Amino acid sequence: MTEEEIPQYIQDLNRYQYADVAARLGSSEETAQFVPSTLEKLVSGFGVDKDILEGLKQGTLASKEGIETAVKVYAGKYKKSLETLKVSEFYDVRCSTLKSLLGEGKATEAKEIFEKYAEQSIGSIMKKIGQAQAIFKDKTGLFDDAKKAEAKKTLEKLGAISDLIQLLEERKFEEIRNDATKQYYKDNITELLTKA
């Protein structure tokens, strides 16, 4: 498949994956130090002219607010792309992660599970789960036992595929986190070597 044939939201998922990493790293005081180098990795992957890229990196990293804005904007694009993916497309983009964990044979078998939900988007599954949780946990009496039983079935049916998607996203995060933080270590070690 050529790049022109790949849907934009799949291209965006790949383009903004470091923004997702930056957002996750930025959510903890212990890992927030890695956000600037992760954003630098993100921006470097945009494929723009080197002169434009330098200004974009400096502008993005010039202040805490610039960093926070960049993370928010680009992580939002990643999330939107992920939610737009159909489950079958998700399998295709995360197949290599599955293969690295389970081997070729089990990853191929897993495709059958994803095919059960093939035409549903990840966003629609998450929305259905959210609605079912609200009904199932309702304490106001707005929903009768039949509605709650239906909500429980929805949670049981979609919960496993949702958890599977989340686990694969976590693993993908782990795969690229090391690459994202490498520049931080490189820059700091280089600077400390000049001072030693």
N, CA and C atoms as a LAMMPS dump frame, in Angstrom:
ITEM: TIMESTEP
0
ITEM: NUMBER OF ATOMS
588
ITEM: BOX BOUNDS ff ff ff
-5.0000000000000000e+02 5.0000000000000000e+02
-5.0000000000000000e+02 5.0000000000000000e+02
-5.0000000000000000e+02 5.0000000000000000e+02
ITEM: ATOMS id mol type element x y z
1 1 1 N 0.845 -1.171 0
2 1 2 C 0 0 0
3 1 3 C 0.896 1.241 0
4 2 1 N 0.65 2.145 -0.942
5 2 2 C 1.438 3.371 -1.001
6 2 3 C 0.942 4.345 0.054
7 3 1 N 1.767 5.357 0.337
8 3 2 C 1.39 6.332 1.364
9 3 3 C 0.092 7.046 1.013
10 4 1 N -0.139 7.264 -0.301
11 4 2 C -1.382 7.935 -0.723
12 4 3 C -2.608 7.071 -0.432
13 5 1 N -2.433 5.741 -0.401
14 5 2 C -3.546 4.828 -0.154
15 5 3 C -3.833 4.633 1.331
16 6 1 N -2.889 5 2.183
17 6 2 C -3.075 4.847 3.627
18 6 3 C -3.961 5.985 4.124
19 7 1 N -5.064 5.658 4.816
20 7 2 C -5.94 6.727 5.316
21 7 3 C -5.16 7.724 6.19
22 8 1 N -5.584 8.979 6.141
23 8 2 C -4.894 10.034 6.877
24 8 3 C -4.815 9.743 8.37
25 9 1 N -5.888 9.191 8.936
26 9 2 C -5.87 8.94 10.374
27 9 3 C -4.845 7.875 10.758
28 10 1 N -4.533 6.94 9.865
29 10 2 C -3.478 5.96 10.15
30 10 3 C -2.117 6.624 10.022
31 11 1 N -1.962 7.491 9.025
32 11 2 C -0.718 8.246 8.906
33 11 3 C -0.506 9.107 10.147
34 12 1 N -1.588 9.738 10.63
35 12 2 C -1.496 10.582 11.825
36 12 3 C -1.165 9.76 13.071
37 13 1 N -1.691 8.548 13.163
38 13 2 C -1.386 7.692 14.302
39 13 3 C 0.122 7.461 14.381
40 14 1 N 0.725 7.188 13.253
41 14 2 C 2.181 6.988 13.217
42 14 3 C 2.931 8.294 13.439
43 15 1 N 2.448 9.367 12.837
44 15 2 C 3.126 10.666 12.925
45 15 3 C 3.143 11.197 14.358
46 16 1 N 2.062 11.014 15.096
47 16 2 C 1.922 11.627 16.419
48 16 3 C 2.137 10.658 17.58
49 17 1 N 2.706 9.477 17.312
50 17 2 C 2.887 8.51 18.391
51 17 3 C 3.814 9.025 19.489
52 18 1 N 4.779 9.86 19.13
53 18 2 C 5.663 10.413 20.159
54 18 3 C 4.936 11.448 21.02
55 19 1 N 3.88 12.041 20.498
56 19 2 C 3.075 12.962 21.31
57 19 3 C 2.349 12.2 22.408
58 20 1 N 1.873 11.007 22.081
59 20 2 C 1.247 10.163 23.098
60 20 3 C 2.26 9.813 24.181
61 21 1 N 3.476 9.489 23.753
62 21 2 C 4.542 9.181 24.713
63 21 3 C 4.844 10.413 25.57
64 22 1 N 4.939 11.574 24.934
65 22 2 C 5.217 12.815 25.678
66 22 3 C 4.117 13.092 26.705
67 23 1 N 2.867 12.885 26.323
68 23 2 C 1.758 13.122 27.254
69 23 3 C 1.836 12.165 28.444
70 24 1 N 2.151 10.918 28.189
71 24 2 C 2.26 9.94 29.277
72 24 3 C 3.443 10.273 30.183
73 25 1 N 4.566 10.629 29.568
74 25 2 C 5.736 10.984 30.378
75 25 3 C 5.479 12.256 31.17
76 26 1 N 4.763 13.193 30.59
77 26 2 C 4.477 14.461 31.252
78 26 3 C 3.47 14.358 32.383
79 27 1 N 2.787 13.231 32.459
80 27 2 C 1.772 13.07 33.511
81 27 3 C 2.375 12.683 34.859
82 28 1 N 3.678 12.467 34.883
83 28 2 C 4.349 12.101 36.128
84 28 3 C 5.542 13.014 36.36
85 29 1 N 5.687 13.473 37.592
86 29 2 C 6.825 14.323 37.938
87 29 3 C 8.156 13.616 37.697
88 30 1 N 8.15 12.307 37.913
89 30 2 C 9.374 11.52 37.768
90 30 3 C 9.851 11.413 36.32
91 31 1 N 8.927 11.485 35.364
92 31 2 C 9.305 11.314 33.958
93 31 3 C 9.116 12.576 33.118
94 32 1 N 8.646 13.644 33.721
95 32 2 C 8.394 14.882 32.973
96 32 3 C 9.657 15.439 32.317
97 33 1 N 10.807 15.147 32.874
98 33 2 C 12.067 15.638 32.31
99 33 3 C 12.304 15.137 30.881
100 34 1 N 11.633 14.042 30.493
101 34 2 C 11.831 13.467 29.17
102 34 3 C 10.932 14.082 28.099
103 35 1 N 9.985 14.911 28.493
104 35 2 C 9.031 15.463 27.532
105 35 3 C 9.709 16.303 26.453
106 36 1 N 10.609 17.245 26.781
107 36 2 C 11.23 18.034 25.706
108 36 3 C 11.963 17.186 24.665
109 37 1 N 12.715 16.191 25.092
110 37 2 C 13.429 15.362 24.11
111 37 3 C 12.459 14.506 23.293
112 38 1 N 11.35 14.119 23.905
113 38 2 C 10.341 13.352 23.19
114 38 3 C 9.653 14.226 22.149
115 39 1 N 9.36 15.472 22.519
116 39 2 C 8.782 16.405 21.541
117 39 3 C 9.764 16.679 20.405
118 40 1 N 11.024 16.779 20.742
119 40 2 C 12.038 16.988 19.709
120 40 3 C 12.03 15.818 18.716
121 41 1 N 11.9 14.618 19.232
122 41 2 C 11.815 13.428 18.388
123 41 3 C 10.566 13.489 17.515
124 42 1 N 9.453 13.916 18.088
125 42 2 C 8.203 14.063 17.34
126 42 3 C 8.372 15.051 16.197
127 43 1 N 8.849 16.238 16.52
128 43 2 C 8.98 17.308 15.526
129 43 3 C 9.983 16.915 14.445
130 44 1 N 11.039 16.223 14.821
131 44 2 C 12.041 15.781 13.846
132 44 3 C 11.451 14.814 12.827
133 45 1 N 10.412 14.124 13.209
134 45 2 C 9.772 13.166 12.311
135 45 3 C 8.756 13.77 11.37
136 46 1 N 8.561 15.076 11.424
137 46 2 C 7.557 15.714 10.582
138 46 3 C 7.965 15.817 9.115
139 47 1 N 9.247 15.634 8.827
140 47 2 C 9.693 15.658 7.444
141 47 3 C 9.67 17.04 6.819
142 48 1 N 10.018 18.059 7.594
143 48 2 C 10.064 19.414 7.046
144 48 3 C 11.518 19.831 6.841
145 49 1 N 11.71 20.891 6.086
146 49 2 C 13.029 21.426 5.799
147 49 3 C 13.798 21.671 7.1
148 50 1 N 15.098 21.428 7.091
149 50 2 C 15.929 21.538 8.292
150 50 3 C 15.866 22.933 8.924
151 51 1 N 15.846 23.984 8.11
152 51 2 C 15.768 25.352 8.638
153 51 3 C 14.434 25.597 9.346
154 52 1 N 13.362 25.129 8.75
155 52 2 C 12.029 25.283 9.353
156 52 3 C 11.957 24.448 10.628
157 53 1 N 12.516 23.251 10.561
158 53 2 C 12.496 22.341 11.7
159 53 3 C 13.183 22.953 12.915
160 54 1 N 14.313 23.608 12.716
161 54 2 C 15.054 24.2 13.83
162 54 3 C 14.213 25.257 14.539
163 55 1 N 13.553 26.118 13.77
164 55 2 C 12.688 27.135 14.372
165 55 3 C 11.496 26.532 15.086
166 56 1 N 10.924 25.504 14.495
167 56 2 C 9.781 24.823 15.104
168 56 3 C 10.182 24.193 16.437
169 57 1 N 11.338 23.526 16.469
170 57 2 C 11.819 22.913 17.716
171 57 3 C 12.102 23.977 18.776
172 58 1 N 12.803 25.04 18.392
173 58 2 C 13.138 26.075 19.373
174 58 3 C 11.887 26.756 19.905
175 59 1 N 10.933 27.03 19.026
176 59 2 C 9.688 27.671 19.456
177 59 3 C 8.878 26.785 20.372
178 60 1 N 8.799 25.521 20.035
179 60 2 C 8.034 24.568 20.845
180 60 3 C 8.649 24.396 22.223
181 61 1 N 9.968 24.362 22.28
182 61 2 C 10.662 24.064 23.529
183 61 3 C 11.07 25.312 24.314
184 62 1 N 10.669 26.498 23.836
185 62 2 C 11.111 27.753 24.444
186 62 3 C 10.546 27.981 25.854
187 63 1 N 9.395 27.431 26.132
188 63 2 C 8.788 27.678 27.447
189 63 3 C 7.981 26.462 27.887
190 64 1 N 7.675 26.44 29.164
191 64 2 C 6.84 25.369 29.709
192 64 3 C 5.467 25.377 29.03
193 65 1 N 4.946 26.58 28.782
194 65 2 C 3.64 26.698 28.135
195 65 3 C 3.692 26.188 26.702
196 66 1 N 4.792 26.458 25.998
197 66 2 C 4.959 25.965 24.637
198 66 3 C 4.994 24.449 24.595
199 67 1 N 5.691 23.874 25.545
200 67 2 C 5.782 22.417 25.635
201 67 3 C 4.403 21.831 25.94
202 68 1 N 3.712 22.408 26.92
203 68 2 C 2.384 21.905 27.294
204 68 3 C 1.399 22.019 26.145
205 69 1 N 1.448 23.132 25.417
206 69 2 C 0.553 23.323 24.278
207 69 3 C 0.845 22.306 23.183
208 70 1 N 2.119 22.113 22.878
209 70 2 C 2.488 21.145 21.842
210 70 3 C 2.034 19.736 22.22
211 71 1 N 2.261 19.353 23.464
212 71 2 C 1.844 18.024 23.913
213 71 3 C 0.328 17.891 23.787
214 72 1 N -0.4 18.899 24.242
215 72 2 C -1.864 18.846 24.199
216 72 3 C -2.368 18.733 22.759
217 73 1 N -1.848 19.558 21.877
218 73 2 C -2.308 19.563 20.481
219 73 3 C -1.982 18.24 19.796
220 74 1 N -0.72 17.83 19.88
221 74 2 C -0.306 16.643 19.144
222 74 3 C -0.817 15.355 19.776
223 75 1 N -0.896 15.287 21.088
224 75 2 C -1.467 14.098 21.732
225 75 3 C -2.955 13.987 21.414
226 76 1 N -3.621 15.137 21.281
227 76 2 C -5.028 15.134 20.868
228 76 3 C -5.198 14.572 19.468
229 77 1 N -4.271 14.9 18.59
230 77 2 C -4.31 14.354 17.226
231 77 3 C -4.086 12.841 17.251
232 78 1 N -3.186 12.385 18.105
233 78 2 C -2.948 10.946 18.23
234 78 3 C -4.226 10.255 18.726
235 79 1 N -4.825 10.806 19.77
236 79 2 C -6.027 10.199 20.35
237 79 3 C -7.163 10.146 19.331
238 80 1 N -7.341 11.222 18.588
239 80 2 C -8.396 11.258 17.567
240 80 3 C -8.145 10.199 16.501
241 81 1 N -6.89 10.05 16.096
242 81 2 C -6.547 9.038 15.097
243 81 3 C -6.819 7.637 15.632
244 82 1 N -6.432 7.394 16.872
245 82 2 C -6.654 6.084 17.487
246 82 3 C -8.148 5.776 17.571
247 83 1 N -8.934 6.745 17.999
248 83 2 C -10.375 6.53 18.133
249 83 3 C -11.065 6.318 16.788
250 84 1 N -10.484 6.841 15.721
251 84 2 C -11.054 6.697 14.388
252 84 3 C -10.78 5.312 13.801
253 85 1 N -9.689 4.69 14.228
254 85 2 C -9.313 3.373 13.706
255 85 3 C -10.409 2.351 13.924
256 86 1 N -10.664 1.557 12.896
257 86 2 C -11.511 0.387 13.066
258 86 3 C -10.651 -0.678 13.74
259 87 1 N -11.277 -1.593 14.431
260 87 2 C -10.55 -2.612 15.175
261 87 3 C -9.667 -3.439 14.234
262 88 1 N -10.151 -3.725 13.037
263 88 2 C -9.332 -4.488 12.082
264 88 3 C -8.097 -3.69 11.666
265 89 1 N -8.224 -2.383 11.54
266 89 2 C -7.077 -1.535 11.214
267 89 3 C -6.102 -1.478 12.386
268 90 1 N -6.654 -1.457 13.591
269 90 2 C -5.8 -1.471 14.775
270 90 3 C -4.944 -2.733 14.782
271 91 1 N -5.553 -3.863 14.48
272 91 2 C -4.79 -5.111 14.408
273 91 3 C -3.649 -4.952 13.406
274 92 1 N -3.948 -4.401 12.236
275 92 2 C -2.922 -4.249 11.202
276 92 3 C -1.761 -3.374 11.675
277 93 1 N -2.061 -2.264 12.359
278 93 2 C -0.979 -1.357 12.776
279 93 3 C -0.234 -1.857 14.02
280 94 1 N -0.838 -2.745 14.794
281 94 2 C -0.178 -3.277 15.987
282 94 3 C 0.209 -4.756 15.849
283 95 1 N 0.096 -5.284 14.65
284 95 2 C 0.422 -6.693 14.412
285 95 3 C 1.875 -7 14.767
286 96 1 N 2.788 -6.115 14.43
287 96 2 C 4.202 -6.374 14.74
288 96 3 C 4.426 -6.448 16.255
289 97 1 N 3.689 -5.65 17.015
290 97 2 C 3.785 -5.713 18.469
291 97 3 C 3.26 -7.055 18.975
292 98 1 N 2.132 -7.481 18.43
293 98 2 C 1.586 -8.792 18.801
294 98 3 C 2.567 -9.91 18.464
295 99 1 N 3.151 -9.843 17.276
296 99 2 C 4.102 -10.88 16.853
297 99 3 C 5.315 -10.914 17.776
298 100 1 N 5.781 -9.739 18.198
299 100 2 C 6.953 -9.713 19.081
300 100 3 C 6.644 -10.322 20.451
301 101 1 N 5.389 -10.253 20.857
302 101 2 C 4.992 -10.809 22.156
303 101 3 C 4.595 -12.277 22.081
304 102 1 N 3.826 -12.623 21.04
305 102 2 C 3.204 -13.95 20.979
306 102 3 C 3.801 -14.883 19.931
307 103 1 N 4.578 -14.327 19.022
308 103 2 C 5.066 -15.115 17.897
309 103 3 C 4.098 -15.025 16.734
310 104 1 N 4.584 -15.412 15.587
311 104 2 C 3.809 -15.298 14.341
312 104 3 C 2.477 -16.054 14.398
313 105 1 N 2.53 -17.307 14.854
314 105 2 C 1.33 -18.147 14.857
315 105 3 C 0.217 -17.613 15.731
316 106 1 N 0.545 -17.272 16.976
317 106 2 C -0.474 -16.752 17.914
318 106 3 C -0.994 -15.388 17.461
319 107 1 N -0.127 -14.576 16.879
320 107 2 C -0.565 -13.263 16.387
321 107 3 C -1.557 -13.429 15.246
322 108 1 N -1.32 -14.417 14.399
323 108 2 C -2.247 -14.699 13.303
324 108 3 C -3.58 -15.206 13.859
325 109 1 N -3.521 -16.065 14.87
326 109 2 C -4.745 -16.541 15.523
327 109 3 C -5.512 -15.385 16.164
328 110 1 N -4.791 -14.443 16.736
329 110 2 C -5.426 -13.301 17.404
330 110 3 C -6.24 -12.459 16.421
331 111 1 N -5.861 -12.506 15.151
332 111 2 C -6.588 -11.719 14.143
333 111 3 C -8.071 -12.07 14.134
334 112 1 N -8.389 -13.331 14.381
335 112 2 C -9.794 -13.754 14.423
336 112 3 C -10.569 -12.994 15.496
337 113 1 N -9.95 -12.767 16.627
338 113 2 C -10.601 -12.027 17.713
339 113 3 C -10.891 -10.598 17.256
340 114 1 N -9.895 -9.964 16.65
341 114 2 C -10.066 -8.592 16.181
342 114 3 C -11.116 -8.517 15.074
343 115 1 N -11.199 -9.552 14.251
344 115 2 C -12.162 -9.564 13.148
345 115 3 C -13.61 -9.57 13.648
346 116 1 N -13.841 -10.073 14.859
347 116 2 C -15.198 -10.056 15.429
348 116 3 C -15.73 -8.624 15.564
349 117 1 N -14.82 -7.69 15.729
350 117 2 C -15.19 -6.292 15.946
351 117 3 C -14.684 -5.408 14.795
352 118 1 N -14.384 -6.029 13.674
353 118 2 C -13.633 -5.405 12.572
354 118 3 C -14.128 -4.024 12.17
355 119 1 N -15.413 -3.869 12.018
356 119 2 C -15.927 -2.607 11.479
357 119 3 C -16.263 -1.561 12.543
358 120 1 N -16.102 -1.915 13.806
359 120 2 C -16.338 -0.943 14.871
360 120 3 C -15.078 -0.111 15.076
361 121 1 N -15.254 1.165 15.281
362 121 2 C -14.093 2.005 15.579
363 121 3 C -13.754 1.863 17.062
364 122 1 N -12.519 2.139 17.381
365 122 2 C -12.101 2.091 18.781
366 122 3 C -12.89 3.125 19.579
367 123 1 N -13.105 4.294 18.992
368 123 2 C -13.882 5.331 19.67
369 123 3 C -15.305 4.888 19.973
370 124 1 N -15.948 4.183 19.029
371 124 2 C -17.326 3.736 19.266
372 124 3 C -17.379 2.678 20.359
373 125 1 N -16.361 1.823 20.413
374 125 2 C -16.303 0.808 21.472
375 125 3 C -16.138 1.48 22.829
376 126 1 N -15.242 2.456 22.913
377 126 2 C -15.022 3.162 24.183
378 126 3 C -16.281 3.914 24.622
379 127 1 N -16.984 4.471 23.655
380 127 2 C -18.22 5.19 23.976
381 127 3 C -19.281 4.224 24.516
382 128 1 N -19.429 3.067 23.867
383 128 2 C -20.4 2.063 24.329
384 128 3 C -20.047 1.572 25.728
385 129 1 N -18.766 1.377 25.985
386 129 2 C -18.334 0.93 27.312
387 129 3 C -18.642 2.003 28.353
388 130 1 N -18.351 3.261 28.029
389 130 2 C -18.64 4.361 28.951
390 130 3 C -20.117 4.461 29.281
391 131 1 N -20.962 4.33 28.258
392 131 2 C -22.4 4.386 28.482
393 131 3 C -22.875 3.196 29.317
394 132 1 N -22.346 2.004 29.005
395 132 2 C -22.743 0.81 29.754
396 132 3 C -22.29 0.899 31.212
397 133 1 N -21.109 1.435 31.458
398 133 2 C -20.633 1.602 32.836
399 133 3 C -21.534 2.559 33.606
400 134 1 N -21.939 3.643 32.958
401 134 2 C -22.809 4.616 33.624
402 134 3 C -24.146 3.986 34.007
403 135 1 N -24.688 3.171 33.119
404 135 2 C -25.965 2.512 33.402
405 135 3 C -25.781 1.463 34.493
406 136 1 N -24.759 0.647 34.368
407 136 2 C -24.536 -0.456 35.307
408 136 3 C -24.256 0.051 36.719
409 137 1 N -23.537 1.142 36.839
410 137 2 C -23.161 1.681 38.153
411 137 3 C -24.174 2.683 38.7
412 138 1 N -25.208 2.967 37.955
413 138 2 C -26.196 3.973 38.343
414 138 3 C -26.843 3.634 39.684
415 139 1 N -26.871 4.626 40.552
416 139 2 C -27.49 4.468 41.875
417 139 3 C -28.746 5.332 42.02
418 140 1 N -29.12 6.018 40.937
419 140 2 C -30.249 6.947 41.021
420 140 3 C -31.597 6.272 40.801
421 141 1 N -31.581 5.049 40.267
422 141 2 C -32.834 4.364 39.991
423 141 3 C -33.391 4.677 38.608
424 142 1 N -32.658 5.388 37.796
425 142 2 C -33.121 5.708 36.446
426 142 3 C -33.196 4.485 35.537
427 143 1 N -32.419 3.467 35.844
428 143 2 C -32.351 2.293 34.972
429 143 3 C -32.821 1.061 35.741
430 144 1 N -33.724 0.3 35.105
431 144 2 C -34.238 -0.914 35.752
432 144 3 C -33.228 -2.055 35.625
433 145 1 N -33.561 -3.189 36.231
434 145 2 C -32.656 -4.342 36.251
435 145 3 C -32.376 -4.867 34.846
436 146 1 N -33.359 -4.805 33.964
437 146 2 C -33.17 -5.292 32.594
438 146 3 C -32.12 -4.441 31.869
439 147 1 N -32.198 -3.122 32.039
440 147 2 C -31.207 -2.22 31.418
441 147 3 C -29.821 -2.466 32.01
442 148 1 N -29.768 -2.683 33.313
443 148 2 C -28.48 -2.941 33.96
444 148 3 C -27.899 -4.274 33.5
445 149 1 N -28.747 -5.28 33.306
446 149 2 C -28.284 -6.585 32.818
447 149 3 C -27.751 -6.451 31.387
448 150 1 N -28.444 -5.664 30.589
449 150 2 C -27.989 -5.408 29.211
450 150 3 C -26.643 -4.67 29.216
451 151 1 N -26.51 -3.714 30.121
452 151 2 C -25.247 -2.976 30.244
453 151 3 C -24.116 -3.903 30.675
454 152 1 N -24.413 -4.813 31.583
455 152 2 C -23.399 -5.773 32.044
456 152 3 C -22.937 -6.661 30.891
457 153 1 N -23.871 -7.095 30.042
458 153 2 C -23.509 -7.912 28.877
459 153 3 C -22.609 -7.127 27.923
460 154 1 N -22.92 -5.868 27.731
461 154 2 C -22.105 -5.019 26.865
462 154 3 C -20.693 -4.901 27.433
463 155 1 N -20.6 -4.697 28.742
464 155 2 C -19.283 -4.59 29.383
465 155 3 C -18.491 -5.893 29.254
466 156 1 N -19.16 -7.006 29.415
467 156 2 C -18.475 -8.298 29.289
468 156 3 C -18.018 -8.528 27.851
469 157 1 N -18.867 -8.174 26.901
470 157 2 C -18.564 -8.407 25.494
471 157 3 C -17.441 -7.489 24.995
472 158 1 N -17.548 -6.218 25.304
473 158 2 C -16.585 -5.247 24.768
474 158 3 C -15.395 -5.014 25.696
475 159 1 N -15.523 -5.4 26.952
476 159 2 C -14.439 -5.169 27.908
477 159 3 C -13.146 -5.853 27.518
478 160 1 N -13.233 -7.084 27.049
479 160 2 C -12.021 -7.832 26.708
480 160 3 C -11.291 -7.202 25.517
481 161 1 N -12.03 -6.821 24.476
482 161 2 C -11.367 -6.22 23.309
483 161 3 C -10.805 -4.85 23.678
484 162 1 N -11.522 -4.112 24.521
485 162 2 C -11.032 -2.819 24.989
486 162 3 C -9.737 -2.984 25.788
487 163 1 N -9.725 -3.961 26.687
488 163 2 C -8.524 -4.221 27.49
489 163 3 C -7.362 -4.656 26.6
490 164 1 N -7.666 -5.453 25.594
491 164 2 C -6.638 -5.91 24.664
492 164 3 C -6.035 -4.724 23.908
493 165 1 N -6.881 -3.831 23.452
494 165 2 C -6.412 -2.63 22.752
495 165 3 C -5.538 -1.792 23.682
496 166 1 N -5.993 -1.602 24.916
497 166 2 C -5.223 -0.804 25.872
498 166 3 C -3.877 -1.444 26.195
499 167 1 N -3.841 -2.754 26.331
500 167 2 C -2.574 -3.438 26.598
501 167 3 C -1.602 -3.286 25.431
502 168 1 N -2.108 -3.406 24.227
503 168 2 C -1.24 -3.245 23.064
504 168 3 C -0.743 -1.81 22.943
505 169 1 N -1.579 -0.854 23.301
506 169 2 C -1.138 0.544 23.309
507 169 3 C -0.065 0.761 24.372
508 170 1 N -0.24 0.151 25.533
509 170 2 C 0.775 0.241 26.587
510 170 3 C 2.1 -0.344 26.11
511 171 1 N 2.022 -1.499 25.454
512 171 2 C 3.245 -2.147 24.971
513 171 3 C 3.92 -1.3 23.892
514 172 1 N 3.124 -0.717 23.005
515 172 2 C 3.693 0.153 21.97
516 172 3 C 4.381 1.344 22.626
517 173 1 N 3.755 1.898 23.662
518 173 2 C 4.371 2.98 24.416
519 173 3 C 5.727 2.541 24.952
520 174 1 N 5.772 1.356 25.547
521 174 2 C 7.029 0.845 26.091
522 174 3 C 8.081 0.679 24.994
523 175 1 N 7.654 0.231 23.82
524 175 2 C 8.59 0.031 22.71
525 175 3 C 9.253 1.333 22.271
526 176 1 N 8.469 2.397 22.207
527 176 2 C 9.038 3.645 21.666
528 176 3 C 9.524 4.609 22.743
529 177 1 N 9.178 4.343 23.994
530 177 2 C 9.621 5.225 25.079
531 177 3 C 11.144 5.297 25.153
532 178 1 N 11.801 4.167 25.057
533 178 2 C 13.262 4.17 25.14
534 178 3 C 13.884 5.016 24.043
535 179 1 N 13.345 4.905 22.845
536 179 2 C 13.846 5.715 21.741
537 179 3 C 13.589 7.199 22.016
538 180 1 N 12.448 7.491 22.611
539 180 2 C 12.082 8.877 22.894
540 180 3 C 12.968 9.508 23.965
541 181 1 N 13.391 8.724 24.938
542 181 2 C 14.189 9.27 26.039
543 181 3 C 15.691 9.238 25.759
544 182 1 N 16.09 8.538 24.736
545 182 2 C 17.518 8.392 24.41
546 182 3 C 18.196 9.747 24.21
547 183 1 N 17.526 10.666 23.531
548 183 2 C 18.121 11.981 23.26
549 183 3 C 18.374 12.755 24.553
550 184 1 N 17.469 12.623 25.514
551 184 2 C 17.665 13.272 26.811
552 184 3 C 18.977 12.813 27.433
553 185 1 N 19.167 11.515 27.479
554 185 2 C 20.393 10.974 28.068
555 185 3 C 21.621 11.385 27.272
556 186 1 N 21.52 11.336 25.975
557 186 2 C 22.644 11.71 25.115
558 186 3 C 23.065 13.158 25.372
559 187 1 N 22.083 14.074 25.374
560 187 2 C 22.382 15.499 25.586
561 187 3 C 22.991 15.748 26.962
562 188 1 N 22.417 15.142 27.985
563 188 2 C 22.904 15.367 29.345
564 188 3 C 24.266 14.731 29.595
565 189 1 N 24.499 13.57 29.066
566 189 2 C 25.8 12.933 29.22
567 189 3 C 26.851 13.741 28.479
568 190 1 N 26.534 14.203 27.278
569 190 2 C 27.471 15.025 26.507
570 190 3 C 27.831 16.297 27.266
571 191 1 N 26.813 16.958 27.825
572 191 2 C 27.059 18.192 28.585
573 191 3 C 27.909 17.922 29.82
574 192 1 N 27.613 16.859 30.535
575 192 2 C 28.377 16.54 31.736
576 192 3 C 29.817 16.145 31.416
577 193 1 N 30.041 15.526 30.286
578 193 2 C 31.399 15.182 29.882
579 193 3 C 32.245 16.429 29.615
580 194 1 N 31.603 17.489 29.132
581 194 2 C 32.345 18.739 28.903
582 194 3 C 32.66 19.431 30.212
583 195 1 N 31.907 19.159 31.248
584 195 2 C 32.127 19.79 32.555
585 195 3 C 33.067 18.993 33.45
586 196 1 N 33.209 17.715 33.156
587 196 2 C 34.003 16.835 34.033
588 196 3 C 35.495 17.053 33.864
